[in-house]
Amino acid sequence: MSRIGFKVLLFVVLFSTSWLAHAAAKVAVITPYLAQPGTQFYVEGFEVAAKDHGWDVNVIDTKGDVAAVISRLEDAVTQNVDAIVINVDPAQITAGLAAAADAGIPVVGMDSGTDPMLVTNVTSNGYAMAAETTSYVVNRLNGVGNVVMFVFDAFPPVQARGVIADAIFANTPDIKVVERITPDVQDGGIADSRAQMEALLAANPEKGSINAVWAAWDQPALGALQAIEAADRSDEGIVIVGIDANPQARDAIKADGNFEASMAQDFTGIGSTAASVVARVLSGEKIKQPVIYVPTRLVTLSNVDTMD
Amino acid sequence: MARRYGTLAGFIAVVMMLWVLLPDTFITARNLINVSQQISMLAVVAFTMTIVMAMNDFDLSVGSLASLSGITAAVLFTYDWPVAAALAAALVVGLTGGLLNGWLVSYVGILPFVATLGTLTIYSGLAFLISGGKTVFGRDIPDAFGGFSRGGIPLDWLGVEKLRIPALTVIALSVLLLVWYLLERRVFGRHLYVIGNNREAAHYAGIAVKRLRLAAFALTGVGSAAAGLMLASRVASANPTQGAGLMLDGIAAVFLGMSLHRRGEPHVIATFAGVVMLGLLDNGLTQLSVDSYVREIMVGIILLVAVGFSVLSARRLTG
């Protein structure tokens, strides 16, 4: 083929593809955190659903650079996309959100935080997660026993979990919260939780004096597990629960020891739900709720192997 | 001739291609104004980087110094410092950081690459230390500071509705003018280029090499601090790593600019062209929905091609 012929063909292909792309709705997904496993699952879930809708999805990763998120938001606005999905704290990208608002382009948050400039934020319900693990503990103890709590009230999402656990334990007359510990989290939360739990075990040497450990997230639960194993008290049947179901916690649950349960967020579901919100907005629907919760699941020995 | 205009021709070709592929949204006043704002922070870093690179030196610490200055201002905001005072303190941090770099390079005699690699780590550590590793945002950031980057000079008087020259763009252009004046119109600048050509000869010619290197690094430090503050204003928040990306892109922009110069010297107008090149590429490729990782590879290739081309044609010239 002659060179000119080839160039003509190239342009025809480029123009026809860009024309076809115009026919489908364009959606930009912008995040600085694509390298993180959770975000990858959101985006995968979103992309699968987007394919069903026939959208032209452009996933943009700014690799940790929040300022670049604003720039890419502005670019997406210039490009006149039909909708934008973000996975970043909206408070830090106000300039970009304002550009989208000016252009009338809807922006949906994917576990991003609540903001009046977002159509809605799709995320997991921290209250509900805490309610599940706390009820698990109450039921396993048949409503009777001494519980150690690991909380962190300085961080609002974790504080919300603690408040629910407090309420449920308080509503169970024969459950006694013997200690409510705020671990030092600078080391990641495991080491200091372990040290505090060891001290507590030393102070309560009698078998059966501690019946359960409720942790607002997995790291203190893992620290408590290490302390119980190191003190050689694994056989007392102390029930440990965490939240988040991180890989280390899942391994501990699989090992069928004291660590019995945690909560798994449905990251893929958050992505697909964000896609269905986009579809609703594109069809002209007005979304009322500023936050949409995607159900979470209790992870125990019975289902830890089947969960993705 | 080829050396001087090869990069420029390539750049124009790329822009034309993007224009053809994006006829309605690329070369528009609105988009170009957007791009000017997006590249403003990188521009300030690259412009002031040109000052040290004129002496054939390097500053690897600009990114972490930008982060440190931004987070300094933000942390001071949490102590209810007035905006002006916090900004001044942040600029002093930049100046001090730059002076330390200059002192290590020029008076202690550590290679710039090593000296600023060391201070890069120190400034980054300090940024984490004073912020406790956290992001400062929301109500802690005064509206006057976060709102600044959203303002600008309206263009209504030009008959253009709803458009304005963003405040950050105005700052970047002012820095461009200032650096251009210093480097191209003052003896200071001429001496820096003499040092860059041959430091020893400059010394014997009676140029105060040590003092000038100290001053040049100090200016680069202040520039980094300014860029860090612009960045913090743009995101209305500050975290201890947010300037990290500025260093490599800043150096890349200066190198792109150097490939435009007859003798391969860094000049700030050419650096400006380099920054615009990087900014338009980023913007155009995003608009074309080119994968962000592919985009990064392309930018690297373009840098290598531009600089490689100018090196090759230089070799041809000198035989």
Interface residues (C-beta under 8 A of the other chain):
Chain A: L14 S18 A21 K26 D56 N58 V59 I60 D61 T62 K63 G64 D65 V66 A67 A68 I70 S71 R72 E74 D75 A76 T78 Q79 N80 D89 A91 Q92 I93 T94 A95 A98
Chain B: L21 L22 T25 T28 R30 N31 N34 Q37 Q38 M41 T135 F137 G138 G146 S149 R150 L231 R234 V235 A236 S237 N239 T241 Q242 A244 G245 D282 N283 T286 Q287 S289 D291 S292 Y293
